[in-house]
Amino acid sequence: MKKNWIYPLVLIVLLLTSLSSCKKDASSSKKDPVITWTNPADINYGISLSSAQLNAKADVDGTFVYTPSSGTMLNIGANQDLKVDFTPSDAVNYNSVSKTVKINVMGIIFNPDLVYGTMTDQDGNEYKTITIGTQIWMAENLRTTKFNDGSDIPLVTDYVAWSSLTTPGYCWLNDDEANKVIYGAFYNFFTVNTGKLAPVGWHVATDAEWMALLYYEGGLDVAGGKLKEIGTTHWLTPNKGATNETGFTALPAGERFENGYLTGLADISCWWSSTVNNSAEAWIFDLGYNYPGANRESASKIQGFSVRCIKD
């Protein structure tokens, strides 16, 4: 009687072994999709991830899930991982696969050989500061959206509206707040002239204070290079004469024209002084990518320029 149970048991074992083998054969015949995705170009800090970076492609249909996801703002740093998990629509014949690439998130390049201080504005933004001669300057462009009495500065993005302003207003480079941390804000002179733009204990530099800085660094013909951030991460080539030996770390945010149009990114730095030239204009200072010097010019109060503050 015992032997009668052996044969069915053997048949069951053989059947299970066969089914297991079939499953393994079926699994081993599935293919890995080919994912095409190269390391994205460097981005500036403040730029959120988008399809410009998260753009993997596969040779079969399916769904992509990115880590970090679109809309994420990465911290400053090199060789940061971007990962995609791909699930094929045809799960019978294809496996799920993953791929990882690297991205660099660039910040402001300060002078590593100098000691910077810090200060905070009325909006809670923190800045590096630098001592040059007897002056203490902000080493970054102002980016506050509030006056130092706590009231809001009007944000004006419309070109026509900007061109007709006779009251305070500010905007971001390319009207994109993502540019805030690197480049700061553009303000018209009516904002500067309130006397309430700079944080308490600081003020927008006067024409005389700008000239004192430039002459301390050798004069208009050569001082510009000593103020500019080095390299071409933000400046156009050749960024002539740039050493940033002062630690001032000038960045080429560009400007907003009288007609409201934005221009000059990577090309030019422009800052208001707090000094009026005439009823329609005030003094400004600018640096360019293709010369080592600095310029002092008179500009319409309607225009939008960057602002650097100096300690009282």
C-alpha positions in Angstrom: 0.0 0.0 0.0 2.8 2.4 0.8 4.2 2.0 -2.7 0.9 3.2 -4.2 1.6 6.7 -2.8 5.1 7.0 -4.2 4.3 7.2 -7.9 1.8 10.1 -7.6 4.2 12.0 -5.4 7.0 11.6 -7.9 4.7 12.9 -10.7 3.8 16.0 -8.6 7.4 16.8 -7.9 8.3 16.4 -11.6 5.4 18.6 -12.6 6.3 21.4 -10.2 10.0 21.2 -11.3 8.8 21.6 -14.9 6.6 24.6 -14.2 9.4 26.3 -12.3 11.8 25.7 -15.2 9.3 27.2 -17.6 9.0 30.3 -15.5 12.7 30.7 -15.3 13.0 30.3 -19.1 10.2 32.8 -19.6 11.9 35.3 -17.3 15.3 34.8 -18.8 14.0 35.6 -22.2 12.8 39.1 -21.2 14.9 42.0 -22.4 16.2 45.1 -20.7 15.0 48.3 -22.5 17.7 50.7 -23.6 17.6 54.0 -21.8 19.3 57.0 -23.4 20.1 59.8 -21.0 23.3 61.8 -20.8 24.6 64.1 -18.0 22.6 67.4 -18.2 24.4 70.7 -18.6 25.3 72.6 -15.4 22.5 74.7 -13.9 22.7 77.7 -11.6 21.4 77.4 -8.1 17.7 78.5 -7.9 16.7 76.8 -11.2 14.2 74.0 -10.6 14.6 70.6 -12.4 12.5 70.4 -15.5 12.2 68.5 -18.8 15.5 70.3 -19.8 17.3 68.0 -17.4 14.8 65.1 -16.9 14.6 64.0 -20.5 15.5 60.2 -20.6 14.3 58.2 -23.6 13.7 54.5 -24.0 13.6 52.2 -27.1 10.2 50.9 -26.0 7.0 52.5 -24.6 6.7 52.9 -20.9 6.6 55.3 -18.0 9.5 57.3 -16.4 9.7 58.2 -12.7 12.5 60.6 -11.8 14.2 61.1 -8.5 14.4 63.9 -7.6 11.2 64.9 -9.4 10.5 67.8 -11.7 10.2 71.1 -9.8 12.8 70.1 -7.3 15.4 72.8 -6.5 18.8 71.2 -5.8 21.4 72.5 -3.4 24.7 73.8 -4.8 27.1 71.0 -5.5 28.9 68.9 -8.1 28.1 65.4 -9.4 24.6 65.2 -7.9 22.6 62.1 -8.8 19.5 62.2 -11.0 17.8 58.8 -11.3 15.1 57.5 -13.5 13.1 54.3 -13.0 11.5 53.0 -16.2 8.6 50.6 -16.3 7.8 49.2 -19.8 4.3 49.0 -21.1 5.1 45.4 -22.3 6.0 43.8 -19.0 5.8 40.3 -20.5 8.8 40.8 -22.8 10.7 43.6 -21.1 12.1 44.2 -17.6 11.9 47.4 -15.5 15.3 49.2 -15.5 16.9 52.2 -13.9 19.6 54.7 -14.9 21.5 57.4 -13.1 23.2 60.5 -14.4 25.1 63.4 -12.7 24.4 67.2 -12.7 26.4 70.1 -11.3 24.5 73.0 -9.6 26.6 76.1 -9.7 26.5 78.9 -7.1 28.3 82.2 -6.9 32.1 81.8 -7.0 33.5 83.8 -4.1 37.2 84.3 -3.5 38.2 81.3 -1.3 41.3 83.2 0.0 39.4 86.0 1.7 37.3 86.1 4.9 33.7 87.2 4.4 31.3 88.5 6.9 27.5 88.1 6.8 24.4 90.4 7.0 20.7 89.9 6.8 18.1 92.1 5.1 14.5 93.0 6.1 13.2 90.1 4.0 15.4 87.5 5.9 17.8 87.0 3.0 21.4 86.4 4.2 24.4 87.9 2.3 28.2 87.7 2.4 30.0 91.0 3.0 33.5 92.0 2.3 35.9 94.7 3.6 37.7 96.6 0.9 40.0 99.3 2.3 37.9 101.2 4.9 34.6 100.2 3.3 32.4 97.2 4.0 30.3 96.2 1.0 27.7 93.5 0.3 29.4 90.8 -1.8 26.1 89.9 -3.4 23.3 91.9 -5.2 20.4 93.0 -3.0 17.3 90.8 -3.4 14.8 92.2 -0.8 11.1 92.5 -1.7 10.4 94.8 1.2 11.5 98.2 2.4 13.2 98.5 5.7 10.0 99.6 7.3 8.4 96.3 6.4 6.2 97.6 3.6 6.2 95.7 0.2 8.0 97.0 -2.8 5.7 96.6 -5.8 6.7 93.7 -8.2 6.3 95.0 -11.8 6.6 92.4 -14.6 4.7 94.0 -17.4 7.0 95.9 -19.9 4.6 98.7 -20.6 3.8 99.2 -16.9 7.5 99.3 -16.0 8.3 101.9 -18.7 5.7 104.3 -17.3 6.6 104.0 -13.6 7.3 107.1 -11.6 7.0 105.2 -8.3 9.0 102.3 -6.7 9.2 98.9 -8.4 11.3 95.8 -8.7 11.5 92.7 -10.9 13.6 89.6 -11.3 16.0 88.7 -14.1 13.8 87.4 -17.0 10.9 87.9 -14.6 11.8 84.6 -13.0 12.3 84.4 -9.2 14.5 81.4 -9.7 17.3 83.9 -10.5 16.9 85.6 -7.2 19.7 83.9 -5.3 22.4 84.3 -7.9 21.6 87.7 -9.5 19.4 89.5 -7.0 16.7 91.9 -8.1 16.4 94.9 -10.4 15.1 98.1 -8.9 14.2 101.4 -10.5 15.7 104.6 -9.0 12.4 105.6 -7.4 12.9 102.6 -5.1 16.4 103.6 -4.3 15.5 107.2 -3.7 13.0 106.3 -1.0 15.9 105.9 1.4 14.2 102.8 2.7 15.7 100.1 0.4 18.8 99.2 2.3 18.8 97.1 5.5 19.0 99.1 8.7 22.7 100.0 9.3 23.4 100.0 5.6 22.7 102.3 2.7 22.8 102.2 -1.1 26.3 103.4 -2.1 26.7 107.0 -3.2 28.5 108.0 -6.3 31.4 109.2 -4.2 31.6 105.9 -2.4 31.6 104.0 -5.7 34.4 106.2 -7.0 36.4 105.8 -3.8 36.2 102.0 -4.2 37.3 102.1 -7.9 40.2 104.5 -7.2 41.3 102.4 -4.3 41.6 99.5 -6.7 43.6 101.4 -9.3 41.1 103.5 -11.1 38.4 103.1 -13.7 40.7 101.5 -16.3 41.6 98.4 -14.2 39.3 98.2 -11.2 36.6 96.3 -12.9 38.5 93.1 -13.3 39.4 93.1 -9.6 35.6 93.2 -8.8 34.4 90.6 -11.2 33.7 86.9 -10.3 36.3 84.8 -12.0 35.8 82.4 -14.9 32.9 82.0 -17.3 30.3 80.1 -15.2 28.2 83.3 -15.2 30.2 85.7 -17.4 30.6 85.5 -21.1 34.1 84.7 -22.5 36.7 86.2 -22.1 35.6 87.9 -18.9 38.6 90.1 -19.4 40.8 90.9 -16.4 38.6 89.1 -13.9 40.5 88.2 -10.7 37.9 89.0 -7.9 40.9 89.8 -5.7 38.7 92.2 -3.8 36.1 89.6 -3.0 33.4 91.9 -4.4 32.2 89.1 -6.8 30.4 91.1 -9.4 27.9 89.1 -11.5 26.5 89.9 -14.9 22.8 90.2 -14.2 22.2 92.7 -17.0 19.7 95.4 -16.8 16.1 96.5 -17.5 15.8 99.2 -20.2 13.6 102.2 -20.0 11.1 100.5 -22.3 10.8 97.6 -19.8 12.8 95.1 -21.8 15.4 92.9 -20.0 18.9 92.4 -21.5 22.6 91.9 -20.9 22.6 88.6 -18.9 26.2 87.2 -18.8 27.3 90.4 -20.5 27.2 93.3 -18.0 26.8 94.3 -14.4 25.0 97.5 -13.6 24.4 99.1 -10.2 22.6 102.2 -9.0 24.4 104.8 -6.9 22.1 106.8 -4.7 23.2 110.0 -6.3 21.0 112.0 -8.6 22.5 113.6 -11.7 19.5 115.6 -12.9 15.7 115.5 -12.7 15.5 112.4 -15.1 18.8 110.6 -14.3 21.0 109.2 -11.6 24.6 107.9 -11.6 25.3 104.2 -12.2 28.4 102.0 -12.5 28.9 99.1 -14.8 31.4 96.3 -15.7 31.5 94.2 -18.9 32.7 90.8 -20.0 35.0 92.2 -22.6 36.9 94.9 -20.7 38.8 95.0 -17.4 37.7 98.5 -16.4 34.6 100.1 -14.9 32.3 102.8 -16.3 30.5 105.6 -14.6 27.4 106.7 -16.4 24.1 108.6 -16.1 20.9 106.6 -16.6 17.2 107.1 -16.6 15.5 106.7 -13.3 13.0 104.4 -15.0 15.6 101.7 -15.7 16.1 98.7 -13.6 19.6 97.9 -12.2 21.1 95.8 -9.4 22.0 97.4 -6.0 24.9 96.9 -3.7 24.8 98.4 -0.2 27.6 99.6 1.9 27.7 99.7 5.7 27.0 103.0 7.5 
